[in-house]
């Protein structure tokens, strides 16, 4: 699995959007018992920390030690380095497996084998992500251009799965259809926007090759074109649910 975020751990924790409470409540309605959950590709543990408020035990795994150092210290939350497999987790012990904005980095067959091993009968697998942020209409064309043309060539190939809302990822379990639409909506300023853009893996790849940060002139361009100090930002979520 590629590690594109160890060098962005602090920015990731500070600037990545947080998932809505309505999403977690929806997952819980499909979860039969609340003994244990596994958050794979946990990053800074933002999902795992929420799950720890509901489950007796939560396991958070990631390949990045620097990201795991940002996971909150909670008595019932255990974090450790692992890829798609987590041998530290016992067989047939997990009620809910979550993967937030990460499954496109996984070896799917290996991960699904591990899900089969650790899941209780009837457990839920939930994987979700979000695509390109939406700014006010006057500024969205500039965002689209920055995303596809400026840093577009620097996205890893796995980004196509995000652009396809994970519809092209084959998961061999019974799929459930979410009954709700989920969206993250914020009031941001230019500092929030700049911080978030700097967490993009494409921006990191661009900087490594060109030795300059494309975000700096882009933010300047938006300001020049009248982007206000405070503005709405939305992230539509795509969610896939599976019954084990």
N, C-alpha and C positions, 0 to 999 in steps of 0.2 A: 504494500500500500504506500502511496506517495505521502510524504509529510510536507505539506505546503503552509503549515500554520504555526510551527514552533517559534519562528522568529516574529510572529504577530500575536503572541499570546496575550500581551497586555492590551493591545488595541482591540483584539477580539472580545475580551472581557468587557471593555469599556464601551465599545461602539456597535457591536452586533445587536440587532433587534431581539427583543424578548417575546417569547411565544405567549399567546393570549390564554387566559384562564379558561375560556370557553372550550378551547381545544382539549385541555387536560380533562375537563369535566366530561367531554364527549368520550374520551378514551375510557374513563372510569365506568361509564354506563355499559361498555362492552367488556369489562374486566370482571371475572367471576369471583376471585378472591384476591386479597392484598397482602400476601405473605412476602413476596419478593419480586423485584423488577430489575431489569438489566438495560442500561442506556449505553448502547454501542456507538463508538465514535463520539464520545461525550464532549470533546473539546474542553471548555472551561467548566463544564458541569451544570450549566444553567437548567437543563431539563432534569438531570439527576437530582438536583436540589429541590425542585418542585415535587418530584416523585417521592422524595424522602419525607415529605409532609403527609403522605398517604399510605405508604407501604412500610411494613416492619423492617425490611432490609432492601437496600438498593445497591447495585453494583454499577460502577461507572468505568468504562474502559476507553482507552485511546492509545495511539502509537506515540503521542508526543508527551514527554515528561514535562516540558515547559507548560503545556496546556493543563495537564493534570495538577500542576502546582497551584492553579487558579480555582480548583474545585473547592467548594465550601467545606469547612470542617464540621461534619455532623456525625453524631454518634452512630446512626444507622446507615451511613453512607460510606461504602468502601470503594476506593478508586485504585486502579492498577494498570500498568502498561499491557496492552494486548492489541492484536489486530482483529481480524474478523472472528477469530476463535478466542474463547476465554476459558481455558482449562481449569482455572480457579473456581469456576461456578459448577456446582453439582448437577448431575443428571436430574431431569424431571423436577426442577425446583422453582421455575420462574413463571409468574402469572402474566407479566407484561414485558415485552421487549420493544424498546423504542430506538429509532435511528433518525435523528433530526439533522437535515442538511448535510448528510455524510454518506449515505448508501451508494452514491455514485462513485465513491472512491474504493468500494469494497470489491473483493472477488466474490461474486454473488453465490456461486455454488458452495464455496467454503463456508460462507456465512449461513446459508440456509441449512447446511448440514449441522452447524453448531446450534442454530435455533431449534432444529428438530431434537437435538440431544438435551438441551437445557429446559425446554418448555414443558410445562404440565399439559396434560390433555385438556384442550379447550382454551389454552392460553391465547393471548392476543399479540400479534406483531403489528406495530404501527410505525410507518416511515413517512416522513413529510419533508417538505422543503419550500423554498420561496425563490422566485426569479427576480427579474429586474425591478428595482424600486420605481414607484410612480410619483413624480413631482407634479406641480401645477402644469396644465397643458402648455403654457407659454415656454416652459423650460424643458419639457420632456424630450423634444427632438434633439436637443443638445446632449441629454443623458443617453439617448439611444445611439447617437453617433459616437460618443465616447466609449460606450460599451462594445459596440460592434466593429468600429473602425479604428479607434485609437489603440485600445487595449485588446480588441477582438482577436488579433493574431496571437496573442500571448496567453489566452485561456488554454488550459490543458484539454485534451480530447474529451475527458469525462464531463466537461461542462455541458455537452450536448444533452445529457440526461436531465439536467436542470431545465434547459430550454424546452425539453419535451415533457416537462412536469412528471418525470419518472415513468411515463406511460410505456416507454420502450425497455424498461427493466422487467425481465421475466422472473416472477417469484412463484414457486410451485405450491402455494397453499390456497385454501379457499378464501376468495376475496370478498370483503364486505364493503358496501357502498356507504360512505359518510352521508349522514342526513343533514349536515349543516355546511355552510360556507364560512371559512375562517380567513381573517385578514388582520394584519398588524398595522395600526394607524398611529402616527406620531406627529407632534409639532417639533420640528428640528430647526437648528440654526446652521450656519455654514461650518462651524466647528464639528458638529455632529456629522454632517455630510462628508466633510474632508476626512474625519477619523474613520468613518465606515468605508469609504472608498479605498483607503490605505490598507484595509484588511483583505481586499480582493487578491486572490492568488495571481491573477493576470497582471495586476499592478506590480507585485513583487517580481514576477518574471520579466516585465518590461524594465524595471529598474536594474535588474541583474545584467541585462543585455545592453541597455543604452546608457546606464550610469546617470540617469536623471529620473525625476519623479513626474509622471504625466498629470498627477492630480493637482499639483500646484498651479499650473497655467489654466487648467480646466475650472478650478474654483474661481480664479481671477476672471475668467471669461464670463462665468455665470453672474458674478457681482457686477461686472461692467454692463451686462445686459439687464440689470435691474432686479436680480434675485433679492427678495427682502431678507432681513435678518432672521425672521421667523416664518416658516412655511410648512404646509402639510406634506407628509410623506406616507405612502402606503405600500405594503408588501402583501399581495394576495398569496395565500398558502395553498399548496396542493398536498392532499393527504391520501395515503393508501393504507387500508386496514386488512389484516388477514387473520383468519381463525386457524389455530393449530389443531 
